[in-house]
């Protein structure tokens, strides 16, 4: 998550969030937090953005620049923020973010389990009827993630 998005959730200015992190840099190794490169930031700015929290990158007035490149926090970095931003709101927001991460992991895991169960059913019944085989093929196609032509995210 971007520092700007987290600052908005925690109800603090970006500067305050980043100062708290800088005062506690030992808590944020490179796998918890990193700063975007100029190229990554340029790519982010050029994307069509619908999120109001990110649209600030796109809607800067002519001649305005962002003074510092944004920081990106991994799941572990977001968890560490709760110990750095020690307020009631920071604790509540952090709990909600962690719950969202857990739900996402559960969803991904259940998707894999569902695919394995379907494959087992296919092996069991596909030999008996050719029509069932086509049904399983259609279900497998629905479970496959859509093919992306452009990479999403940032490479470190």
Backbone as CSV, one residue per row, in Angstrom:
resi,resn,N_x,N_y,N_z,CA_x,CA_y,CA_z,C_x,C_y,C_z
1,UNK,0.853,-1.171,0.000,0.000,0.000,0.000,0.897,1.233,0.000
2,UNK,0.442,2.257,-0.683,1.201,3.505,-0.741,1.091,4.283,0.571
3,UNK,2.149,5.027,0.876,2.151,5.837,2.095,0.978,6.807,2.122
4,UNK,0.616,7.365,0.987,-0.489,8.322,0.921,-1.824,7.660,1.261
5,UNK,-2.012,6.436,0.778,-3.247,5.708,1.080,-3.318,5.364,2.566
6,UNK,-2.206,4.923,3.118,-2.181,4.581,4.538,-2.375,5.815,5.412
7,UNK,-1.745,6.916,5.047,-1.904,8.156,5.819,-3.370,8.582,5.833
8,UNK,-4.032,8.437,4.684,-5.450,8.796,4.616,-6.269,7.895,5.548
9,UNK,-5.982,6.590,5.525,-6.711,5.664,6.395,-6.467,5.958,7.873
10,UNK,-5.211,6.262,8.214,-4.860,6.523,9.606,-5.240,7.927,10.055
11,UNK,-5.636,8.791,9.112,-6.055,10.138,9.476,-4.913,11.044,9.874
12,UNK,-3.751,10.832,9.266,-2.590,11.678,9.541,-2.032,12.180,8.214
13,UNK,-1.339,13.313,8.222,-0.681,13.757,6.987,0.417,12.767,6.580
14,UNK,0.683,12.675,5.293,1.720,11.777,4.782,3.051,12.078,5.457
15,UNK,3.326,13.348,5.638,4.588,13.760,6.253,4.737,13.173,7.656
16,UNK,3.672,13.180,8.425,3.706,12.644,9.789,3.959,11.138,9.765
17,UNK,3.275,10.422,8.861,3.472,8.989,8.739,4.925,8.680,8.378
18,UNK,5.452,9.366,7.382,6.821,9.120,6.941,7.852,9.501,8.002
19,UNK,7.595,10.568,8.766,8.511,10.940,9.851,8.535,9.865,10.930
20,UNK,7.370,9.312,11.254,7.304,8.254,12.260,8.081,7.025,11.789
21,UNK,7.959,6.720,10.502,8.694,5.584,9.947,10.190,5.851,9.979
22,UNK,10.613,7.044,9.591,12.039,7.373,9.555,12.660,7.356,10.952
23,UNK,11.869,7.715,11.965,12.379,7.660,13.339,12.562,6.210,13.802
24,UNK,11.931,5.276,13.098,11.976,3.861,13.485,12.409,2.980,12.309
25,UNK,13.393,3.412,11.562,13.807,2.707,10.346,14.215,1.256,10.587
26,UNK,14.726,0.948,11.769,15.133,-0.433,12.053,13.945,-1.388,12.010
27,UNK,12.752,-0.867,12.195,11.544,-1.688,12.167,11.039,-1.948,10.741
28,UNK,11.625,-1.287,9.753,11.142,-1.368,8.383,12.250,-1.779,7.408
29,UNK,12.616,-3.075,7.410,13.600,-3.533,6.421,12.998,-3.472,5.009
30,UNK,13.809,-3.746,4.019,13.380,-3.578,2.620,12.225,-4.493,2.228
31,UNK,12.001,-5.590,2.941,10.853,-6.438,2.617,9.583,-5.980,3.342
32,UNK,9.681,-4.925,4.150,8.518,-4.318,4.797,8.102,-3.028,4.102
33,UNK,9.092,-2.313,3.548,8.826,-1.002,2.961,9.939,-0.658,1.986
34,UNK,9.574,0.002,0.899,10.578,0.515,-0.030,10.039,1.774,-0.693
35,UNK,10.940,2.543,-1.250,10.549,3.780,-1.919,10.487,3.522,-3.420
36,UNK,9.448,4.056,-4.058,9.322,3.906,-5.503,10.469,4.606,-6.213
37,UNK,10.874,4.063,-7.348,11.864,4.743,-8.176,11.138,5.796,-9.014
38,UNK,11.892,6.658,-9.651,11.278,7.672,-10.515,10.489,7.013,-11.640
39,UNK,11.024,5.925,-12.197,10.346,5.229,-13.287,9.039,4.587,-12.816
40,UNK,9.077,3.939,-11.654,7.870,3.328,-11.110,6.809,4.393,-10.826
41,UNK,7.253,5.511,-10.286,6.313,6.594,-9.992,5.735,7.161,-11.287
42,UNK,6.568,7.317,-12.318,6.078,7.805,-13.610,5.056,6.830,-14.190
43,UNK,5.307,5.529,-14.049,4.351,4.530,-14.525,3.044,4.624,-13.755
44,UNK,3.145,4.844,-12.465,1.950,4.970,-11.632,1.137,6.199,-12.046
45,UNK,1.824,7.302,-12.281,1.139,8.529,-12.685,0.452,8.369,-14.028
46,UNK,1.035,7.573,-14.920,0.489,7.461,-16.267,-0.691,6.496,-16.355
47,UNK,-0.908,5.704,-15.317,-2.017,4.760,-15.332,-3.342,5.507,-15.233
48,UNK,-4.364,4.919,-15.820,-5.708,5.482,-15.665,-6.168,5.126,-14.273
49,UNK,-6.413,6.140,-13.476,-6.683,5.927,-12.066,-8.132,6.277,-11.769
50,UNK,-8.807,5.353,-11.112,-10.178,5.616,-10.705,-10.315,5.783,-9.209
51,UNK,-9.293,5.367,-8.467,-9.332,5.480,-7.017,-9.092,6.929,-6.614
52,UNK,-9.955,7.458,-5.794,-9.807,8.861,-5.391,-8.534,9.089,-4.598
53,UNK,-8.040,8.055,-3.901,-6.822,8.236,-3.119,-5.593,8.351,-4.000
54,UNK,-5.635,7.762,-5.185,-4.482,7.842,-6.073,-4.644,8.929,-7.123
55,UNK,-5.836,9.447,-7.298,-6.050,10.420,-8.357,-5.268,11.704,-8.118
56,UNK,-4.773,11.894,-6.903,-3.967,13.075,-6.632,-2.712,13.095,-7.488
57,UNK,-2.206,11.922,-7.879,-1.032,11.870,-8.729,-1.345,12.410,-10.117
58,UNK,-2.530,12.147,-10.578,-2.921,12.507,-11.933,-3.380,13.951,-12.010
59,UNK,-3.934,14.470,-10.925,-4.563,15.779,-10.967,-3.680,16.915,-10.470
60,UNK,-2.384,16.695,-10.399,-1.504,17.792,-10.008,-1.568,18.889,-11.063
61,UNK,-1.560,20.133,-10.628,-1.597,21.257,-11.552,-0.279,21.360,-12.305
62,UNK,-0.346,21.961,-13.453,0.835,22.099,-14.295,1.958,22.800,-13.511
63,UNK,3.150,22.220,-13.594,4.300,22.799,-12.911,4.491,22.285,-11.500
64,UNK,3.476,21.592,-10.950,3.613,21.056,-9.602,4.283,19.686,-9.666
65,UNK,5.100,19.407,-8.718,5.746,18.110,-8.618,5.643,17.623,-7.191
66,UNK,5.705,16.333,-7.043,5.751,15.765,-5.710,7.198,15.834,-5.247
67,UNK,7.407,16.329,-4.043,8.754,16.585,-3.549,9.517,15.290,-3.281
68,UNK,8.819,14.279,-2.733,9.463,13.020,-2.393,8.721,11.882,-3.069
69,UNK,9.474,10.877,-3.492,8.849,9.690,-4.075,8.123,8.923,-2.975
70,UNK,6.955,8.374,-3.282,6.181,7.681,-2.249,6.837,6.381,-1.782
71,UNK,6.484,5.997,-0.574,6.908,4.720,-0.021,5.780,3.719,-0.216
72,UNK,6.159,2.465,-0.373,5.202,1.374,-0.504,5.435,0.429,0.664
73,UNK,4.350,0.014,1.311,4.432,-0.872,2.465,3.841,-2.229,2.110
74,UNK,4.570,-3.292,2.461,4.062,-4.647,2.293,3.135,-4.957,3.464
75,UNK,2.582,-6.156,3.464,1.699,-6.556,4.558,2.418,-6.454,5.902
76,UNK,3.645,-6.890,5.940,4.416,-6.831,7.182,4.685,-5.380,7.593
77,UNK,4.951,-4.521,6.611,5.183,-3.111,6.898,3.942,-2.428,7.448
78,UNK,2.794,-2.790,6.893,1.535,-2.231,7.401,1.326,-2.671,8.843
79,UNK,1.636,-3.928,9.128,1.499,-4.420,10.504,2.431,-3.664,11.442
80,UNK,3.631,-3.373,10.981,4.610,-2.668,11.813,4.177,-1.221,12.074
81,UNK,3.422,-0.640,11.162,2.978,0.747,11.343,2.175,0.940,12.627
82,UNK,1.452,-0.090,13.043,0.638,0.062,14.251,1.507,0.312,15.475
83,UNK,2.732,-0.191,15.468,3.608,0.054,16.620,4.274,1.424,16.531
84,UNK,4.315,1.993,15.350,4.947,3.299,15.145,3.922,4.420,15.309
85,UNK,2.735,4.218,14.760,1.651,5.195,14.910,0.770,4.718,16.058
86,UNK,1.070,5.153,17.238,0.417,4.636,18.428,-0.784,5.492,18.815
87,UNK,-1.840,5.367,18.021,-3.086,6.058,18.356,-4.224,5.054,18.269
88,UNK,-5.360,5.391,18.846,-6.523,4.502,18.800,-6.951,4.236,17.361
89,UNK,-6.990,5.298,16.563,-7.401,5.130,15.156,-6.419,4.232,14.410
90,UNK,-5.119,4.413,14.641,-4.109,3.592,13.967,-4.299,2.120,14.322
91,UNK,-4.606,1.849,15.553,-4.822,0.465,15.984,-6.051,-0.116,15.302
92,UNK,-7.166,0.629,15.286,-8.406,0.145,14.651,-8.213,-0.075,13.154
93,UNK,-7.565,0.878,12.489,-7.332,0.760,11.049,-6.431,-0.430,10.761
94,UNK,-5.398,-0.589,11.556,-4.476,-1.695,11.338,-5.173,-3.039,11.492
95,UNK,-6.031,-3.158,12.459,-6.788,-4.400,12.655,-7.626,-4.697,11.414
96,UNK,-8.291,-3.685,10.876,-9.115,-3.882,9.680,-8.271,-4.270,8.465
97,UNK,-7.120,-3.635,8.313,-6.242,-3.969,7.186,-5.752,-5.407,7.313
98,UNK,-5.350,-5.820,8.497,-4.875,-7.191,8.703,-5.993,-8.192,8.419
99,UNK,-7.213,-7.873,8.832,-8.345,-8.764,8.538,-8.569,-8.880,7.033
100,UNK,-8.413,-7.779,6.323,-8.575,-7.816,4.864,-7.502,-8.698,4.226
101,UNK,-6.249,-8.590,4.696,-5.182,-9.447,4.175,-5.486,-10.918,4.436
102,UNK,-5.967,-11.229,5.626,-6.278,-12.611,5.975,-7.404,-13.137,5.083
103,UNK,-8.444,-12.338,4.878,-9.563,-12.751,4.017,-9.084,-13.007,2.591
104,UNK,-8.197,-12.161,2.110,-7.663,-12.333,0.766,-6.897,-13.643,0.653
105,UNK,-6.069,-13.945,1.650,-5.334,-15.210,1.639,-6.284,-16.396,1.714
106,UNK,-7.322,-16.299,2.542,-8.305,-17.379,2.643,-9.004,-17.591,1.307
107,UNK,-9.336,-16.497,0.635,-9.994,-16.588,-0.662,-9.107,-17.284,-1.675
108,UNK,-7.829,-16.928,-1.711,-6.894,-17.566,-2.632,-6.731,-19.043,-2.308
109,UNK,-6.649,-19.376,-1.022,-6.510,-20.769,-0.612,-7.758,-21.565,-0.981
110,UNK,-8.934,-21.020,-0.726,-10.171,-21.732,-1.045,-10.306,-21.938,-2.549
111,UNK,-9.782,-21.004,-3.330,-9.807,-21.151,-4.787,-8.984,-22.371,-5.200
112,UNK,-7.812,-22.543,-4.592,-6.965,-23.697,-4.889,-7.639,-24.989,-4.452
113,UNK,-8.266,-24.976,-3.277,-8.953,-26.169,-2.779,-10.118,-26.534,-3.697
114,UNK,-10.848,-25.529,-4.150,-11.967,-25.775,-5.055,-11.473,-26.384,-6.368
115,UNK,-10.380,-25.865,-6.887,-9.822,-26.400,-8.131,-9.404,-27.861,-7.947
116,UNK,-8.805,-28.195,-6.803,-8.394,-29.572,-6.538,-9.602,-30.499,-6.437
117,UNK,-10.675,-30.043,-5.779,-11.887,-30.855,-5.659,-12.534,-31.090,-7.024
118,UNK,-12.557,-30.064,-7.843,-13.132,-30.211,-9.182,-12.316,-31.199,-10.005
119,UNK,-11.007,-31.118,-9.880,-10.148,-32.049,-10.614,-10.393,-33.487,-10.166
120,UNK,-10.570,-33.690,-8.863,-10.852,-35.036,-8.346,-12.192,-35.547,-8.884
121,UNK,-13.196,-34.675,-8.893,-14.501,-35.066,-9.440,-14.399,-35.392,-10.928
122,UNK,-13.624,-34.617,-11.613,-13.459,-34.842,-13.055,-12.857,-36.223,-13.310
123,UNK,-11.830,-36.568,-12.555,-11.208,-37.879,-12.726,-12.200,-38.999,-12.421
124,UNK,-13.054,-38.749,-11.457,-14.006,-39.783,-11.031,-15.125,-40.002,-12.042
125,UNK,-15.632,-38.891,-12.632,-16.827,-39.009,-13.470,-16.591,-38.819,-14.963
126,UNK,-15.503,-38.238,-15.357,-15.299,-37.904,-16.771,-15.212,-39.136,-17.656
127,UNK,-14.775,-40.255,-17.100,-14.670,-41.465,-17.900,-16.045,-42.015,-18.285
128,UNK,-17.061,-41.698,-17.493,-18.383,-42.279,-17.695,-19.201,-41.581,-18.768
129,UNK,-19.020,-40.304,-18.907,-19.885,-39.578,-19.828,-19.107,-38.449,-20.495
130,UNK,-19.186,-38.373,-21.788,-18.483,-37.341,-22.558,-19.033,-35.941,-22.243
131,UNK,-20.318,-35.810,-21.954,-20.910,-34.504,-21.649,-20.386,-33.955,-20.326
132,UNK,-20.172,-34.819,-19.368,-19.629,-34.374,-18.084,-18.230,-33.814,-18.282
133,UNK,-17.490,-34.425,-19.180,-16.141,-33.957,-19.473,-16.169,-32.499,-19.942
134,UNK,-17.114,-32.159,-20.796,-17.237,-30.784,-21.295,-17.632,-29.814,-20.179
135,UNK,-18.451,-30.269,-19.262,-18.850,-29.425,-18.132,-17.626,-29.095,-17.273
136,UNK,-16.803,-30.105,-16.993,-15.604,-29.875,-16.192,-14.627,-28.949,-16.906
137,UNK,-14.511,-29.073,-18.206,-13.637,-28.175,-18.957,-14.118,-26.734,-18.849
138,UNK,-15.425,-26.528,-18.904,-15.988,-25.177,-18.780,-15.734,-24.615,-17.383
139,UNK,-15.881,-25.446,-16.364,-15.635,-24.994,-14.994,-14.171,-24.624,-14.816
140,UNK,-13.266,-25.418,-15.364,-11.832,-25.116,-15.275,-11.521,-23.769,-15.919
141,UNK,-12.146,-23.490,-17.054,-11.920,-22.209,-17.719,-12.384,-21.052,-16.855
142,UNK,-13.462,-21.235,-16.130,-13.953,-20.181,-15.238,-13.010,-19.952,-14.059
143,UNK,-12.321,-21.001,-13.620,-11.419,-20.873,-12.485,-10.074,-20.272,-12.855
144,UNK,-9.719,-20.289,-14.134,-8.438,-19.739,-14.557,-8.472,-18.223,-14.452
145,UNK,-7.382,-17.626,-13.945,-7.341,-16.158,-13.879,-7.279,-15.589,-15.295
146,UNK,-7.825,-14.388,-15.487,-7.773,-13.779,-16.823,-6.335,-13.515,-17.232
147,UNK,-6.064,-13.659,-18.515,-4.720,-13.411,-19.029,-4.502,-11.923,-19.124
148,UNK,-3.353,-11.463,-18.574,-3.031,-10.040,-18.588,-1.950,-9.780,-19.614
149,UNK,-2.127,-8.716,-20.349,-1.135,-8.374,-21.354,-0.068,-7.456,-20.782
150,UNK,-0.367,-6.806,-19.676,0.578,-5.884,-19.065,0.755,-6.247,-17.597
151,UNK,1.988,-6.233,-17.146,2.273,-6.570,-15.761,1.684,-5.516,-14.831
152,UNK,1.219,-5.966,-13.667,0.658,-5.082,-12.665,1.576,-5.066,-11.466
153,UNK,1.822,-3.911,-10.897,2.633,-3.796,-9.697,4.029,-3.288,-10.005
154,UNK,4.882,-3.438,-9.022,6.238,-2.910,-9.119,7.238,-4.020,-8.867
155,UNK,8.298,-4.022,-9.628,9.380,-4.957,-9.412,10.432,-4.311,-8.532
156,UNK,10.931,-5.076,-7.588,11.950,-4.539,-6.687,13.299,-5.080,-7.114
